Amino acid sequence: MSTSIYSINKGINRPIEFKGLKAQYIWYLGGGLLALLILFAILYICGVNTFVCLLIILLAGTGLFMHVYKLSRQYGEHGMMKTLAKRSIPSVIKIYSRKVFTELWKNK
């Protein structure tokens, strides 16, 4: 009888999820928190009162969390990338010359 000491990973091919955040939104939240840390350091070095710094950072952090969680719920794992890609597709292609089409027949 052989028993394995290794556990089987049941999460293969599933998206990364952390406390309700999916995929790239984890990175967005991490980057936003890093930006808030840098903002706090800049405000503190400039001589702004510590309590004012904390109030600004707490308000901005709350807004960041709410916005990132909203994006995660609204778009899901790939939805925001699909929406941004859909916006970049032109709705109309205008060609003012028939030369493009006549050149196609000449090349064949």
N, CA and C atoms as a LAMMPS dump frame, in Angstrom:
ITEM: TIMESTEP
0
ITEM: NUMBER OF ATOMS
324
ITEM: BOX BOUNDS ff ff ff
-5.0000000000000000e+02 5.0000000000000000e+02
-5.0000000000000000e+02 5.0000000000000000e+02
-5.0000000000000000e+02 5.0000000000000000e+02
ITEM: ATOMS id mol type element x y z
1 1 1 N 0.838 -1.155 0
2 1 2 C 0 0 0
3 1 3 C 0.895 1.234 0
4 2 1 N 0.712 2.069 -1.024
5 2 2 C 1.533 3.274 -1.096
6 2 3 C 0.65 4.492 -0.864
7 3 1 N 1.073 5.29 0.031
8 3 2 C 0.359 6.536 0.282
9 3 3 C 1.292 7.687 -0.057
10 4 1 N 0.754 8.653 -0.681
11 4 2 C 1.539 9.802 -1.109
12 4 3 C 1.534 10.872 -0.022
13 5 1 N 2.651 11.499 0.143
14 5 2 C 2.735 12.589 1.115
15 5 3 C 2.386 13.924 0.47
16 6 1 N 2.191 13.906 -0.852
17 6 2 C 1.884 15.13 -1.573
18 6 3 C 0.379 15.264 -1.742
19 7 1 N -0.12 16.475 -1.526
20 7 2 C -1.553 16.701 -1.716
21 7 3 C -1.807 17.123 -3.167
22 8 1 N -2.977 16.82 -3.629
23 8 2 C -3.347 17.144 -5.001
24 8 3 C -3.879 18.571 -5.041
25 9 1 N -3.396 19.338 -6.004
26 9 2 C -3.856 20.707 -6.168
27 9 3 C -5.156 20.698 -6.959
28 10 1 N -6.255 21.038 -6.315
29 10 2 C -7.559 21.012 -6.971
30 10 3 C -7.858 22.317 -7.708
31 11 1 N -6.995 23.32 -7.599
32 11 2 C -7.272 24.617 -8.184
33 11 3 C -6.58 24.858 -9.513
34 12 1 N -6.254 23.811 -10.23
35 12 2 C -5.576 23.963 -11.508
36 12 3 C -6.524 24.6 -12.515
37 13 1 N -6.008 25.544 -13.293
38 13 2 C -6.744 26.271 -14.331
39 13 3 C -7.884 27.134 -13.787
40 14 1 N -7.869 27.435 -12.513
41 14 2 C -8.844 28.359 -11.951
42 14 3 C -8.181 29.705 -11.759
43 15 1 N -8.921 30.793 -11.909
44 15 2 C -8.319 32.118 -11.748
45 15 3 C -7.917 32.376 -10.297
46 16 1 N -6.922 33.217 -10.137
47 16 2 C -6.482 33.599 -8.799
48 16 3 C -7.577 34.453 -8.177
49 17 1 N -7.909 34.161 -6.931
50 17 2 C -8.923 34.951 -6.239
51 17 3 C -8.476 35.153 -4.805
52 18 1 N -8.612 36.381 -4.326
53 18 2 C -8.226 36.707 -2.954
54 18 3 C -9.284 37.612 -2.358
55 19 1 N -10.018 37.102 -1.388
56 19 2 C -11.058 37.858 -0.681
57 19 3 C -12.049 38.524 -1.638
58 20 1 N -12.432 37.834 -2.692
59 20 2 C -13.409 38.353 -3.636
60 20 3 C -12.816 39.073 -4.831
61 21 1 N -11.538 39.436 -4.77
62 21 2 C -10.894 40.082 -5.916
63 21 3 C -10.428 39.017 -6.882
64 22 1 N -10.628 39.26 -8.155
65 22 2 C -10.257 38.278 -9.163
66 22 3 C -9.137 38.803 -10.039
67 23 1 N -8.221 37.928 -10.386
68 23 2 C -7.183 38.136 -11.403
69 23 3 C -6.415 39.444 -11.23
70 24 1 N -6.478 40.33 -12.236
71 24 2 C -5.63 41.521 -12.272
72 24 3 C -6.019 42.557 -11.235
73 25 1 N -7.211 42.47 -10.67
74 25 2 C -7.638 43.467 -9.692
75 25 3 C -6.822 43.374 -8.412
76 26 1 N -6.255 42.224 -8.115
77 26 2 C -5.344 42.085 -6.977
78 26 3 C -4.131 42.976 -7.199
79 27 1 N -3.617 42.978 -8.425
80 27 2 C -2.452 43.816 -8.746
81 27 3 C -2.809 45.291 -8.711
82 28 1 N -4.013 45.644 -9.179
83 28 2 C -4.446 47.042 -9.135
84 28 3 C -4.515 47.539 -7.691
85 29 1 N -5.064 46.708 -6.813
86 29 2 C -5.166 47.093 -5.412
87 29 3 C -3.784 47.217 -4.784
88 30 1 N -2.896 46.293 -5.089
89 30 2 C -1.529 46.371 -4.559
90 30 3 C -0.804 47.614 -5.044
91 31 1 N -0.936 47.933 -6.318
92 31 2 C -0.305 49.14 -6.859
93 31 3 C -0.878 50.405 -6.244
94 32 1 N -2.185 50.415 -6.032
95 32 2 C -2.82 51.566 -5.399
96 32 3 C -2.361 51.752 -3.967
97 33 1 N -2.225 50.654 -3.231
98 33 2 C -1.741 50.752 -1.855
99 33 3 C -0.294 51.223 -1.804
100 34 1 N 0.512 50.776 -2.75
101 34 2 C 1.898 51.248 -2.825
102 34 3 C 1.931 52.754 -3.134
103 35 1 N 1.071 53.205 -4.024
104 35 2 C 0.999 54.634 -4.339
105 35 3 C 0.566 55.439 -3.118
106 36 1 N -0.373 54.894 -2.327
107 36 2 C -0.796 55.584 -1.112
108 36 3 C 0.327 55.649 -0.081
109 37 1 N 1.121 54.606 0.002
110 37 2 C 2.274 54.612 0.91
111 37 3 C 3.278 55.687 0.511
112 38 1 N 3.534 55.796 -0.771
113 38 2 C 4.458 56.831 -1.267
114 38 3 C 3.876 58.217 -1.035
115 39 1 N 2.564 58.384 -1.247
116 39 2 C 1.911 59.664 -1.001
117 39 3 C 2.014 60.059 0.469
118 40 1 N 1.824 59.093 1.362
119 40 2 C 1.958 59.372 2.79
120 40 3 C 3.376 59.821 3.123
121 41 1 N 4.364 59.146 2.559
122 41 2 C 5.759 59.519 2.824
123 41 3 C 6.047 60.933 2.318
124 42 1 N 5.548 61.27 1.138
125 42 2 C 5.775 62.612 0.573
126 42 3 C 5.112 63.678 1.439
127 43 1 N 3.854 63.431 1.847
128 43 2 C 3.158 64.4 2.69
129 43 3 C 3.854 64.57 4.035
130 44 1 N 4.326 63.47 4.613
131 44 2 C 4.997 63.526 5.913
132 44 3 C 6.321 64.279 5.818
133 45 1 N 7.06 64.029 4.743
134 45 2 C 8.342 64.716 4.557
135 45 3 C 8.126 66.207 4.296
136 46 1 N 7.043 66.553 3.623
137 46 2 C 6.742 67.967 3.358
138 46 3 C 6.304 68.713 4.604
139 47 1 N 6.037 68.025 5.689
140 47 2 C 5.709 68.672 6.942
141 47 3 C 4.236 68.803 7.224
142 48 1 N 3.405 68.074 6.499
143 48 2 C 1.967 68.101 6.758
144 48 3 C 1.719 67.369 8.079
145 49 1 N 0.76 67.851 8.849
146 49 2 C 0.422 67.24 10.133
147 49 3 C 0.124 65.745 9.949
148 50 1 N 0.583 64.932 10.883
149 50 2 C 0.441 63.478 10.775
150 50 3 C -1.026 63.056 10.707
151 51 1 N -1.87 63.696 11.51
152 51 2 C -3.284 63.323 11.505
153 51 3 C -3.96 63.699 10.187
154 52 1 N -3.546 64.796 9.601
155 52 2 C -4.076 65.183 8.294
156 52 3 C -3.619 64.175 7.238
157 53 1 N -2.352 63.763 7.316
158 53 2 C -1.838 62.732 6.388
159 53 3 C -2.639 61.448 6.514
160 54 1 N -2.853 61.025 7.753
161 54 2 C -3.603 59.789 7.965
162 54 3 C -5.034 59.909 7.458
163 55 1 N -5.661 61.063 7.676
164 55 2 C -7.029 61.26 7.197
165 55 3 C -7.09 61.19 5.674
166 56 1 N -6.159 61.844 5
167 56 2 C -6.112 61.819 3.534
168 56 3 C -5.895 60.402 3.028
169 57 1 N -4.955 59.699 3.622
170 57 2 C -4.636 58.334 3.179
171 57 3 C -5.799 57.382 3.458
172 58 1 N -6.446 57.515 4.61
173 58 2 C -7.578 56.643 4.925
174 58 3 C -8.753 56.878 3.968
175 59 1 N -9.035 58.131 3.672
176 59 2 C -10.118 58.424 2.721
177 59 3 C -9.776 57.911 1.317
178 60 1 N -8.542 58.16 0.886
179 60 2 C -8.132 57.688 -0.445
180 60 3 C -8.094 56.157 -0.484
181 61 1 N -7.656 55.525 0.596
182 61 2 C -7.614 54.061 0.657
183 61 3 C -8.997 53.447 0.619
184 62 1 N -9.933 54.073 1.325
185 62 2 C -11.314 53.591 1.297
186 62 3 C -11.89 53.696 -0.115
187 63 1 N -11.636 54.836 -0.752
188 63 2 C -12.098 55.002 -2.134
189 63 3 C -11.456 54.001 -3.077
190 64 1 N -10.168 53.741 -2.868
191 64 2 C -9.458 52.758 -3.703
192 64 3 C -10.07 51.375 -3.549
193 65 1 N -10.29 50.935 -2.308
194 65 2 C -10.866 49.612 -2.07
195 65 3 C -12.253 49.508 -2.689
196 66 1 N -13.071 50.539 -2.487
197 66 2 C -14.427 50.492 -3.033
198 66 3 C -14.41 50.436 -4.557
199 67 1 N -13.537 51.216 -5.181
200 67 2 C -13.479 51.258 -6.642
201 67 3 C -12.963 49.937 -7.221
202 68 1 N -11.917 49.382 -6.627
203 68 2 C -11.352 48.13 -7.153
204 68 3 C -12.331 46.979 -6.97
205 69 1 N -13.001 46.901 -5.819
206 69 2 C -13.996 45.844 -5.622
207 69 3 C -15.18 46.015 -6.578
208 70 1 N -15.568 47.268 -6.847
209 70 2 C -16.647 47.519 -7.803
210 70 3 C -16.257 47.035 -9.194
211 71 1 N -15.015 47.342 -9.619
212 71 2 C -14.547 46.881 -10.926
213 71 3 C -14.511 45.358 -10.994
214 72 1 N -14.06 44.723 -9.913
215 72 2 C -13.983 43.265 -9.886
216 72 3 C -15.371 42.637 -10.002
217 73 1 N -16.346 43.196 -9.3
218 73 2 C -17.717 42.672 -9.396
219 73 3 C -18.342 42.953 -10.749
220 74 1 N -18.087 44.151 -11.285
221 74 2 C -18.75 44.557 -12.527
222 74 3 C -18.202 43.817 -13.737
223 75 1 N -16.892 43.686 -13.847
224 75 2 C -16.284 43.135 -15.054
225 75 3 C -15.824 41.685 -14.919
226 76 1 N -15.545 41.222 -13.739
227 76 2 C -15.073 39.86 -13.572
228 76 3 C -13.633 39.696 -14.004
229 77 1 N -13.266 38.477 -14.328
230 77 2 C -11.865 38.154 -14.598
231 77 3 C -11.331 38.813 -15.869
232 78 1 N -12.044 38.675 -16.976
233 78 2 C -11.555 39.191 -18.258
234 78 3 C -12.411 40.312 -18.826
235 79 1 N -13.466 40.696 -18.146
236 79 2 C -14.433 41.631 -18.697
237 79 3 C -13.888 43.01 -19.004
238 80 1 N -13.02 43.529 -18.136
239 80 2 C -12.511 44.874 -18.37
240 80 3 C -11.594 44.901 -19.583
241 81 1 N -10.788 43.857 -19.759
242 81 2 C -9.921 43.791 -20.94
243 81 3 C -10.757 43.696 -22.212
244 82 1 N -11.842 42.934 -22.157
245 82 2 C -12.72 42.813 -23.318
246 82 3 C -13.394 44.143 -23.627
247 83 1 N -13.811 44.861 -22.598
248 83 2 C -14.456 46.158 -22.802
249 83 3 C -13.489 47.159 -23.405
250 84 1 N -12.254 47.19 -22.895
251 84 2 C -11.254 48.103 -23.449
252 84 3 C -10.895 47.734 -24.886
253 85 1 N -10.837 46.439 -25.186
254 85 2 C -10.555 46.014 -26.555
255 85 3 C -11.708 46.369 -27.49
256 86 1 N -12.928 46.249 -26.992
257 86 2 C -14.098 46.57 -27.812
258 86 3 C -14.147 48.053 -28.15
259 87 1 N -13.689 48.905 -27.232
260 87 2 C -13.667 50.341 -27.49
261 87 3 C -12.673 50.719 -28.579
262 88 1 N -11.607 49.937 -28.738
263 88 2 C -10.577 50.291 -29.706
264 88 3 C -10.915 49.835 -31.127
265 89 1 N -11.995 49.077 -31.299
266 89 2 C -12.415 48.653 -32.635
267 89 3 C -13.135 49.81 -33.307
268 90 1 N -12.714 50.189 -34.507
269 90 2 C -13.407 51.3 -35.177
270 90 3 C -14.815 50.888 -35.598
271 91 1 N -15.745 51.819 -35.493
272 91 2 C -17.126 51.504 -35.871
273 91 3 C -17.309 51.572 -37.383
274 92 1 N -16.521 52.419 -38.053
275 92 2 C -16.626 52.587 -39.494
276 92 3 C -15.23 52.698 -40.075
277 93 1 N -15.02 52.043 -41.219
278 93 2 C -13.764 52.187 -41.949
279 93 3 C -14.093 52.897 -43.255
280 94 1 N -13.473 54.045 -43.461
281 94 2 C -13.744 54.83 -44.666
282 94 3 C -12.562 54.722 -45.623
283 95 1 N -12.866 54.375 -46.858
284 95 2 C -11.86 54.326 -47.909
285 95 3 C -12.37 55.199 -49.045
286 96 1 N -11.587 56.183 -49.424
287 96 2 C -12.009 57.135 -50.442
288 96 3 C -11.487 56.776 -51.835
289 97 1 N -10.756 55.679 -51.919
290 97 2 C -10.224 55.291 -53.217
291 97 3 C -10.494 53.809 -53.458
292 98 1 N -10.732 53.459 -54.725
293 98 2 C -10.938 52.055 -55.076
294 98 3 C -9.624 51.357 -55.36
295 99 1 N -8.525 52.071 -55.255
296 99 2 C -7.217 51.53 -55.596
297 99 3 C -6.866 50.3 -54.761
298 100 1 N -7.252 50.296 -53.514
299 100 2 C -6.97 49.149 -52.641
300 100 3 C -7.588 47.877 -53.203
301 101 1 N -8.831 47.971 -53.672
302 101 2 C -9.528 46.796 -54.177
303 101 3 C -9.062 46.398 -55.572
304 102 1 N -8.72 47.361 -56.396
305 102 2 C -8.247 47.021 -57.731
306 102 3 C -6.86 46.394 -57.667
307 103 1 N -6.069 46.767 -56.685
308 103 2 C -4.743 46.166 -56.534
309 103 3 C -4.859 44.702 -56.104
310 104 1 N -5.902 44.342 -55.398
311 104 2 C -6.103 42.946 -54.991
312 104 3 C -6.265 42.039 -56.198
313 105 1 N -7.024 42.486 -57.203
314 105 2 C -7.241 41.665 -58.385
315 105 3 C -5.984 41.592 -59.261
316 106 1 N -5.188 42.636 -59.28
317 106 2 C -3.971 42.624 -60.09
318 106 3 C -2.912 41.683 -59.517
319 107 1 N -2.875 41.534 -58.215
320 107 2 C -1.873 40.667 -57.584
321 107 3 C -2.183 39.201 -57.779
322 108 1 N -3.446 38.854 -58.01
323 108 2 C -3.788 37.446 -58.221
324 108 3 C -3.43 37.088 -59.614
